Amino acid sequence: MSVEKKILIIDDETDLCLLLKDYFIRKHYNVFLSHTLSEGKKILNEVRPDILFLDNNLPDGIGWSNAASFATSYPSTYIVLISAFHPEIPVMPEHTRYKVLEKPISLNDLDMQLALV
């Protein structure tokens, strides 16, 4: 029996989170949601997901400003930076596995990211 891979989505757009969760569950992923950066950090530490979807503009902070420290603390986590805007891409540690996706996100984009993990 294989272990389901874990995905954490940190995004304040509730509808997007629910759509992504439903999509990933159908693909046999274990999905965790957070709508704030502070809650997301706690879940990230507890769950240690295989994939992290991290929005930039969150109610309690700038998600992308934490991306490099997340990459350092959780080097096996593949990080997908998502945003509806065109923010400056953070400098990431060498050998970090990450991708930037602009909203709206297509199912094809999601499938391509899943294939990389």
BALOBA-1460 file (C-alpha; in Angstrom, 3 decimals):
// residues 117
<rec num="1" residu="m" x="0.000" y="0.000" z="0.000"/>
<rec num="2" residu="s" x="1.533" y="3.317" z="-1.052"/>
<rec num="3" residu="v" x="1.572" y="6.365" z="1.170"/>
<rec num="4" residu="e" x="-0.325" y="9.353" z="-0.171"/>
<rec num="5" residu="k" x="1.812" y="12.359" z="-0.881"/>
<rec num="6" residu="k" x="0.941" y="15.464" z="1.095"/>
<rec num="7" residu="i" x="0.123" y="18.909" z="-0.269"/>
<rec num="8" residu="l" x="-0.190" y="22.100" z="1.750"/>
<rec num="9" residu="i" x="-1.931" y="25.082" z="0.161"/>
<rec num="10" residu="i" x="-1.403" y="28.461" z="1.844"/>
<rec num="11" residu="d" x="-3.768" y="30.890" z="0.116"/>
<rec num="12" residu="d" x="-6.459" y="33.248" z="1.366"/>
<rec num="13" residu="e" x="-8.769" y="32.616" z="-1.610"/>
<rec num="14" residu="t" x="-11.164" y="30.081" z="-0.095"/>
<rec num="15" residu="d" x="-12.786" y="29.089" z="-3.389"/>
<rec num="16" residu="l" x="-9.434" y="28.427" z="-5.049"/>
<rec num="17" residu="c" x="-8.295" y="26.362" z="-2.065"/>
<rec num="18" residu="l" x="-11.419" y="24.212" z="-2.167"/>
<rec num="19" residu="l" x="-11.136" y="23.664" z="-5.923"/>
<rec num="20" residu="l" x="-7.477" y="22.705" z="-5.625"/>
<rec num="21" residu="k" x="-8.179" y="20.443" z="-2.663"/>
<rec num="22" residu="d" x="-10.919" y="18.593" z="-4.548"/>
<rec num="23" residu="y" x="-8.694" y="18.214" z="-7.609"/>
<rec num="24" residu="f" x="-5.739" y="16.876" z="-5.625"/>
<rec num="25" residu="i" x="-7.860" y="14.515" z="-3.521"/>
<rec num="26" residu="r" x="-9.181" y="12.952" z="-6.735"/>
<rec num="27" residu="k" x="-5.541" y="12.356" z="-7.651"/>
<rec num="28" residu="h" x="-4.981" y="10.611" z="-4.291"/>
<rec num="29" residu="y" x="-3.103" y="13.356" z="-2.462"/>
<rec num="30" residu="n" x="-3.587" y="14.181" z="1.206"/>
<rec num="31" residu="v" x="-4.384" y="17.928" z="1.196"/>
<rec num="32" residu="f" x="-4.058" y="20.509" z="3.966"/>
<rec num="33" residu="l" x="-5.305" y="24.105" z="3.709"/>
<rec num="34" residu="s" x="-4.371" y="27.341" z="5.410"/>
<rec num="35" residu="h" x="-5.732" y="30.811" z="4.706"/>
<rec num="36" residu="t" x="-3.074" y="32.660" z="6.712"/>
<rec num="37" residu="l" x="0.693" y="32.619" z="6.812"/>
<rec num="38" residu="s" x="0.888" y="32.029" z="10.567"/>
<rec num="39" residu="e" x="-1.407" y="28.996" z="10.445"/>
<rec num="40" residu="g" x="0.372" y="27.764" z="7.318"/>
<rec num="41" residu="k" x="3.735" y="27.822" z="9.103"/>
<rec num="42" residu="k" x="2.329" y="25.642" z="11.886"/>
<rec num="43" residu="i" x="0.843" y="23.139" z="9.447"/>
<rec num="44" residu="l" x="4.053" y="23.124" z="7.395"/>
<rec num="45" residu="n" x="6.052" y="22.182" z="10.488"/>
<rec num="46" residu="e" x="3.572" y="19.477" z="11.556"/>
<rec num="47" residu="v" x="2.831" y="17.926" z="8.165"/>
<rec num="48" residu="r" x="6.101" y="18.443" z="6.248"/>
<rec num="49" residu="p" x="4.356" y="18.229" z="2.882"/>
<rec num="50" residu="d" x="5.805" y="16.918" z="-0.352"/>
<rec num="51" residu="i" x="4.424" y="19.971" z="-2.172"/>
<rec num="52" residu="l" x="3.727" y="23.482" z="-0.876"/>
<rec num="53" residu="f" x="1.560" y="25.919" z="-2.837"/>
<rec num="54" residu="l" x="2.366" y="29.359" z="-1.398"/>
<rec num="55" residu="d" x="0.447" y="32.515" z="-2.289"/>
<rec num="56" residu="n" x="2.227" y="35.856" z="-2.081"/>
<rec num="57" residu="n" x="-0.363" y="38.270" z="-0.670"/>
<rec num="58" residu="l" x="-1.824" y="36.825" z="2.524"/>
<rec num="59" residu="p" x="-3.846" y="38.615" z="5.217"/>
<rec num="60" residu="d" x="-1.028" y="38.410" z="7.755"/>
<rec num="61" residu="g" x="2.061" y="38.747" z="5.576"/>
<rec num="62" residu="i" x="3.865" y="38.261" z="2.306"/>
<rec num="63" residu="g" x="4.079" y="34.540" z="1.628"/>
<rec num="64" residu="w" x="6.929" y="34.702" z="-0.838"/>
<rec num="65" residu="s" x="9.172" y="36.506" z="1.652"/>
<rec num="66" residu="n" x="9.181" y="33.221" z="3.606"/>
<rec num="67" residu="a" x="9.910" y="30.975" z="0.613"/>
<rec num="68" residu="a" x="13.694" y="30.863" z="1.029"/>
<rec num="69" residu="s" x="13.486" y="29.994" z="4.736"/>
<rec num="70" residu="f" x="10.868" y="27.325" z="3.983"/>
<rec num="71" residu="a" x="13.190" y="25.877" z="1.323"/>
<rec num="72" residu="t" x="16.069" y="25.780" z="3.805"/>
<rec num="73" residu="s" x="13.999" y="24.257" z="6.623"/>
<rec num="74" residu="y" x="12.143" y="21.773" z="4.404"/>
<rec num="75" residu="p" x="14.565" y="20.904" z="1.567"/>
<rec num="76" residu="s" x="12.553" y="17.904" z="0.364"/>
<rec num="77" residu="t" x="9.402" y="20.013" z="-0.147"/>
<rec num="78" residu="y" x="8.716" y="21.140" z="-3.713"/>
<rec num="79" residu="i" x="7.556" y="24.771" z="-3.516"/>
<rec num="80" residu="v" x="5.080" y="26.286" z="-5.968"/>
<rec num="81" residu="l" x="4.869" y="30.062" z="-5.627"/>
<rec num="82" residu="i" x="1.488" y="31.345" z="-6.816"/>
<rec num="83" residu="s" x="0.222" y="34.886" z="-7.331"/>
<rec num="84" residu="a" x="-2.268" y="36.859" z="-9.386"/>
<rec num="85" residu="f" x="0.253" y="39.696" z="-9.612"/>
<rec num="86" residu="h" x="3.795" y="39.878" z="-10.903"/>
<rec num="87" residu="p" x="5.824" y="40.183" z="-7.702"/>
<rec num="88" residu="e" x="9.568" y="39.978" z="-7.649"/>
<rec num="89" residu="i" x="10.643" y="36.350" z="-7.461"/>
<rec num="90" residu="p" x="12.514" y="35.708" z="-4.215"/>
<rec num="91" residu="v" x="16.117" y="34.578" z="-4.226"/>
<rec num="92" residu="m" x="15.987" y="30.896" z="-3.375"/>
<rec num="93" residu="p" x="18.739" y="28.689" z="-1.948"/>
<rec num="94" residu="e" x="20.745" y="26.751" z="-4.501"/>
<rec num="95" residu="h" x="19.217" y="23.386" z="-5.466"/>
<rec num="96" residu="t" x="15.740" y="24.404" z="-4.267"/>
<rec num="97" residu="r" x="12.995" y="22.693" z="-6.202"/>
<rec num="98" residu="y" x="10.429" y="25.397" z="-6.964"/>
<rec num="99" residu="k" x="8.240" y="26.897" z="-9.657"/>
<rec num="100" residu="v" x="6.310" y="30.151" z="-10.073"/>
<rec num="101" residu="l" x="2.724" y="29.928" z="-11.348"/>
<rec num="102" residu="e" x="0.585" y="32.917" z="-12.210"/>
<rec num="103" residu="k" x="-3.121" y="32.843" z="-11.364"/>
<rec num="104" residu="p" x="-5.396" y="31.762" z="-12.866"/>
<rec num="105" residu="i" x="-3.826" y="28.325" z="-12.702"/>
<rec num="106" residu="s" x="-4.772" y="25.742" z="-15.308"/>
<rec num="107" residu="l" x="-5.237" y="22.036" z="-14.631"/>
<rec num="108" residu="n" x="-2.429" y="21.405" z="-17.094"/>
<rec num="109" residu="d" x="-0.130" y="23.600" z="-14.959"/>
<rec num="110" residu="l" x="-1.092" y="21.588" z="-11.879"/>
<rec num="111" residu="d" x="-0.504" y="18.258" z="-13.581"/>
<rec num="112" residu="m" x="2.923" y="19.416" z="-14.764"/>
<rec num="113" residu="q" x="3.879" y="20.314" z="-11.180"/>
<rec num="114" residu="l" x="2.632" y="16.986" z="-9.814"/>
<rec num="115" residu="a" x="4.725" y="15.144" z="-12.384"/>
<rec num="116" residu="l" x="7.876" y="16.820" z="-11.033"/>
<rec num="117" residu="v" x="7.454" y="15.430" z="-7.523"/>
